[in-house]
């Protein structure tokens, strides 16, 4: 069923993102010197970095197959549901961008900052699939007779705060990615391994690094204000309150992980968990945004399904 396939695809995207963080942390992105195959003249020597990169590419292939499979199912069996078609179409565009950018980075050994495109695009693809999975789940619940909550003024009042919350989360991820992939985070501690893997020999200055760190902290504060404001609005509306609390817990954990990451000078395990929780936060904020929009989407879906049945009913009358 579509909702299960879509959620499994969402999970696969999340796993792929975590593997991407591991690749960055281990500077293993160029263990395979070519793309999409590993080498023109045979496999490079087997080592830990190569195994990681091959695992990353294998998971990318799984994501590719799953996303395209979901797209086919939606376009064949749910083409009358505009929200599903639009969302999966955007996800396919995001997937194409991910493949192209990833390939170009490897083929031309692009500067590390280009990986920021990969990062923010992966977050967008994850968010799109959270939304698609939510729609598919509600559509399935409606078909088997489970009650789907209707839209009311209280839920409608959370649409704007939800958009602000999601945008603030993406902004924090974007600036954090710039801080990491420009080499600024390593430069704070006199390190340059990540940029060297991209054939860059000159790290950012301490002033640039501190500026990006400060911006990252500011965007973190913006995200914190956004989630607290949303929680307040959700409490007043009596809708999505538990989701807002979950968002607060995740954000608090992320702040603590960020402090610990700096305190341990980007220790691999801590930094990887920090990145993984960032993905969980974006997914949570995307789910909140989806929930704020879901009722009118389901109403439109039900109207579309009813419209398809009208000709048959008309035919029966005649």
C-alpha positions as CSV (number, residue, x, y, z in Angstrom):
1,X,0.0,0.0,0.0
2,X,1.2,3.5,-0.8
3,X,1.3,4.9,2.7
4,X,3.6,2.0,3.9
5,X,5.8,2.3,0.8
6,X,6.0,6.1,1.3
7,X,7.0,5.8,5.0
8,X,9.6,3.2,4.2
9,X,11.0,5.5,1.5
10,X,11.1,8.3,4.1
11,X,13.1,6.1,6.4
12,X,15.5,5.2,3.6
13,X,16.1,8.9,2.9
14,X,16.8,9.4,6.6
15,X,19.3,6.5,6.6
16,X,21.0,7.9,3.5
17,X,21.4,11.3,5.2
18,X,23.0,9.7,8.3
19,X,25.4,7.8,6.0
20,X,26.2,11.1,4.3
21,X,27.1,12.6,7.6
22,X,29.3,9.6,8.4
23,X,31.1,10.1,5.0
24,X,31.7,13.7,5.7
25,X,33.0,13.0,9.2
26,X,35.4,10.3,7.9
27,X,36.4,12.4,4.9
28,X,35.5,9.5,2.7
29,X,33.6,11.3,0.0
30,X,36.4,10.7,-2.6
31,X,37.3,7.1,-1.7
32,X,35.7,6.2,-5.0
33,X,37.6,8.4,-7.5
34,X,34.9,8.3,-10.2
35,X,31.1,8.4,-10.5
36,X,28.7,6.5,-10.8
37,X,31.2,3.7,-10.9
38,X,34.1,3.6,-8.5
39,X,37.0,3.7,-11.0
40,X,37.8,3.5,-14.7
41,X,40.6,1.0,-14.3
42,X,39.2,-1.3,-11.6
43,X,38.3,-1.1,-7.9
44,X,40.6,1.0,-5.6
45,X,42.2,-0.8,-2.7
46,X,39.7,-2.0,-0.1
47,X,39.7,0.1,3.1
48,X,37.3,1.5,5.6
49,X,36.7,4.7,3.6
50,X,35.9,2.8,0.5
51,X,33.5,0.5,2.3
52,X,31.7,3.5,3.7
53,X,31.5,5.2,0.3
54,X,30.2,2.1,-1.4
55,X,27.6,1.7,1.4
56,X,26.6,5.3,0.8
57,X,26.2,4.8,-2.9
58,X,24.3,1.5,-2.4
59,X,21.8,3.3,-0.1
60,X,21.5,6.1,-2.6
61,X,20.5,3.5,-5.3
62,X,17.9,2.1,-2.9
63,X,16.5,5.6,-2.3
64,X,16.4,6.2,-6.1
65,X,14.4,3.1,-6.7
66,X,12.0,3.7,-3.9
67,X,11.3,7.3,-4.8
68,X,10.7,6.4,-8.4
69,X,8.5,3.5,-7.4
70,X,6.4,5.8,-5.1
71,X,6.1,8.3,-8.0
72,X,4.8,5.6,-10.4
73,X,2.2,4.4,-7.8
74,X,1.0,7.9,-7.2
75,X,0.8,8.8,-10.9
76,X,-0.9,5.6,-11.8
77,X,-3.3,5.0,-8.9
78,X,-3.7,8.4,-7.3
79,X,-3.3,10.9,-10.2
80,X,-6.7,12.6,-9.3
81,X,-5.2,13.7,-5.9
82,X,-3.5,16.9,-6.8
83,X,-1.6,17.2,-3.5
84,X,0.0,13.8,-3.8
85,X,1.0,14.4,-7.5
86,X,2.5,17.8,-6.7
87,X,4.4,16.6,-3.7
88,X,5.8,13.5,-5.4
89,X,6.7,15.5,-8.5
90,X,8.7,18.0,-6.4
91,X,10.4,15.0,-4.6
92,X,11.5,13.6,-8.0
93,X,12.9,17.0,-8.9
94,X,14.8,17.0,-5.6
95,X,16.1,13.5,-6.3
96,X,17.4,14.5,-9.7
97,X,19.1,17.5,-8.2
98,X,20.7,15.3,-5.5
99,X,22.0,12.9,-8.1
100,X,23.4,15.6,-10.3
101,X,25.1,17.6,-7.6
102,X,26.5,14.5,-5.9
103,X,28.0,13.3,-9.2
104,X,29.4,16.7,-10.1
105,X,31.1,17.0,-6.7
106,X,32.9,13.7,-7.2
107,X,33.7,14.1,-10.9
108,X,35.2,17.6,-10.6
109,X,36.3,17.5,-6.9
110,X,34.2,20.6,-6.2
111,X,34.9,22.8,-3.1
112,X,33.4,21.5,0.1
113,X,30.9,24.4,0.2
114,X,29.0,22.8,-2.7
115,X,28.0,19.9,-0.4
116,X,25.7,22.5,1.3
117,X,23.4,22.1,-1.7
118,X,23.3,18.4,-1.1
119,X,22.5,19.0,2.6
120,X,19.7,21.4,2.2
121,X,18.2,19.5,-0.7
122,X,18.2,16.3,1.2
123,X,16.3,18.0,4.0
124,X,13.8,19.3,1.5
125,X,13.3,15.8,0.0
126,X,12.9,14.3,3.5
127,X,10.2,17.0,4.3
128,X,8.4,16.3,1.0
129,X,8.2,12.6,1.8
130,X,7.0,13.2,5.3
131,X,4.2,15.3,3.8
132,X,3.4,12.7,1.1
133,X,3.4,9.9,3.6
134,X,1.1,11.8,5.9
135,X,-1.4,12.4,3.0
136,X,-1.2,8.8,2.0
137,X,-1.8,7.6,5.5
138,X,-4.8,9.9,6.0
139,X,-6.2,8.8,2.6
140,X,-5.8,5.1,3.6
141,X,-7.5,5.8,7.0
142,X,-10.4,7.4,5.2
143,X,-10.8,4.5,2.8
144,X,-11.0,1.9,5.7
145,X,-13.5,4.0,7.6
146,X,-11.3,5.5,10.3
147,X,-12.2,9.0,11.3
148,X,-10.0,11.8,9.8
149,X,-10.1,15.0,11.8
150,X,-11.7,17.9,10.1
151,X,-10.3,21.4,9.6
152,X,-11.4,24.0,12.1
153,X,-10.4,27.6,12.9
154,X,-8.1,26.4,15.7
155,X,-6.1,24.3,13.3
156,X,-6.2,26.9,10.5
157,X,-4.7,29.4,12.9
158,X,-1.5,27.3,13.1
159,X,-0.7,27.3,9.4
160,X,1.4,30.5,9.4
161,X,3.2,29.6,12.7
162,X,4.0,26.1,11.2
163,X,5.4,27.7,8.0
164,X,7.6,30.0,10.1
165,X,8.7,27.0,12.3
166,X,9.7,24.9,9.3
167,X,11.5,27.8,7.6
168,X,13.4,28.6,10.8
169,X,14.5,24.9,11.0
170,X,15.7,24.9,7.4
171,X,17.6,28.2,7.9
172,X,19.4,26.8,10.9
173,X,20.4,23.7,8.9
174,X,21.6,25.8,6.0
175,X,23.8,28.0,8.1
176,X,25.1,25.0,10.1
177,X,25.9,23.3,6.8
178,X,27.8,26.4,5.6
179,X,29.7,26.4,8.9
180,X,30.7,22.7,8.4
181,X,31.3,22.5,4.7
182,X,33.3,25.7,4.2
183,X,35.8,24.2,6.6
184,X,35.0,26.9,9.2
185,X,34.2,24.5,12.0
186,X,37.5,22.6,11.6
187,X,39.4,25.9,11.2
188,X,38.4,26.9,14.7
189,X,40.6,24.1,16.0
190,X,43.4,24.3,13.5
191,X,42.1,21.4,11.5
192,X,41.7,21.2,7.7
193,X,41.1,17.5,6.9
194,X,37.7,18.0,5.2
195,X,38.9,20.7,2.9
196,X,42.0,18.8,2.0
197,X,39.8,15.9,0.9
198,X,38.4,18.4,-1.6
199,X,41.9,19.5,-2.7
200,X,41.5,22.8,-0.8
201,X,44.6,23.9,1.0
202,X,43.6,27.2,2.5
203,X,41.1,27.0,5.4
204,X,38.9,30.0,6.4
205,X,40.3,32.6,8.7
206,X,39.5,32.6,12.4
207,X,37.3,35.7,11.8
208,X,35.3,34.1,9.1
209,X,34.9,30.9,11.2
210,X,33.7,32.9,14.2
211,X,31.3,34.9,12.1
212,X,29.7,31.7,10.7
213,X,29.6,30.2,14.2
214,X,27.8,33.3,15.4
215,X,25.4,33.1,12.6
216,X,24.7,29.5,13.3
217,X,24.0,30.3,16.9
218,X,21.7,33.2,15.9
219,X,19.7,30.9,13.6
220,X,19.5,28.4,16.4
221,X,18.0,31.1,18.6
222,X,15.5,31.9,15.8
223,X,14.5,28.3,15.6
224,X,14.1,28.2,19.4
225,X,11.8,31.3,19.4
226,X,9.8,29.8,16.5
227,X,9.2,26.5,18.2
228,X,8.3,28.2,21.5
229,X,5.9,30.5,19.7
230,X,4.3,27.6,17.9
231,X,4.0,25.7,21.1
232,X,2.2,28.7,22.7
233,X,-0.1,29.0,19.7
234,X,-0.7,25.2,19.7
235,X,-1.6,25.3,23.4
236,X,-4.1,28.0,22.8
237,X,-5.6,26.2,19.8
238,X,-5.7,22.8,21.5
239,X,-4.1,21.3,18.4
240,X,-0.6,19.8,17.7
241,X,0.5,20.5,21.3
242,X,2.3,17.2,21.8
243,X,4.1,17.7,18.5
244,X,5.2,21.1,19.6
245,X,6.6,19.6,22.8
246,X,8.5,17.0,20.8
247,X,10.0,19.7,18.7
248,X,11.1,21.6,21.8
249,X,12.7,18.4,23.2
250,X,14.6,17.8,20.0
251,X,15.8,21.3,19.7
252,X,17.1,21.3,23.3
253,X,18.9,18.1,22.6
254,X,20.3,19.6,19.4
255,X,21.6,22.7,21.3
256,X,23.3,20.4,23.9
257,X,24.8,18.3,21.1
258,X,26.1,21.4,19.3
259,X,27.8,22.6,22.5
260,X,29.3,19.1,23.0
261,X,30.4,19.0,19.4
262,X,32.5,22.1,19.9
263,X,33.7,21.1,23.3
264,X,35.0,17.8,21.8
265,X,36.5,19.6,18.8
266,X,34.1,17.9,16.3
267,X,34.5,14.4,17.7
268,X,33.1,12.1,15.0
269,X,30.3,10.3,17.0
270,X,29.0,13.5,18.6
271,X,29.1,15.4,15.3
272,X,27.3,12.6,13.5
273,X,24.5,12.5,16.1
274,X,24.3,16.3,15.9
275,X,23.6,16.0,12.2
276,X,21.2,13.1,12.6
277,X,19.1,15.1,15.1
278,X,19.0,18.0,12.7
279,X,17.3,15.7,10.2
280,X,14.9,14.5,12.9
281,X,14.0,18.1,13.7
282,X,13.3,19.0,10.1
283,X,11.2,15.9,9.7
284,X,9.2,16.8,12.9
285,X,8.7,20.4,11.7
286,X,7.6,19.1,8.3
287,X,5.1,16.8,9.9
288,X,3.7,19.7,12.0
289,X,3.4,21.8,8.8
290,X,1.7,18.8,7.0
291,X,-0.7,18.4,9.9
292,X,-1.7,22.0,9.7
293,X,-2.5,21.6,6.0
294,X,-3.9,18.1,5.9
295,X,-7.6,18.6,6.4
296,X,-8.2,20.9,3.4
297,X,-6.0,18.5,1.3
298,X,-8.1,15.5,2.4
299,X,-11.3,17.5,1.6
300,X,-10.1,18.2,-1.9
301,X,-9.1,14.6,-2.3
302,X,-12.5,13.4,-1.2
303,X,-14.2,15.8,-3.7
304,X,-11.9,14.5,-6.5
305,X,-12.9,11.0,-5.7
306,X,-16.6,11.9,-5.6
307,X,-16.3,13.7,-8.9
308,X,-14.9,10.5,-10.5
309,X,-18.1,8.7,-9.4
310,X,-20.5,11.2,-10.8
311,X,-20.6,10.0,-14.4
312,X,-21.3,6.4,-13.2
313,X,-24.2,7.7,-11.0
314,X,-25.5,9.8,-13.9
315,X,-25.4,6.8,-16.2
316,X,-27.4,4.7,-13.7
317,X,-30.1,7.4,-13.6
318,X,-30.5,7.3,-17.3
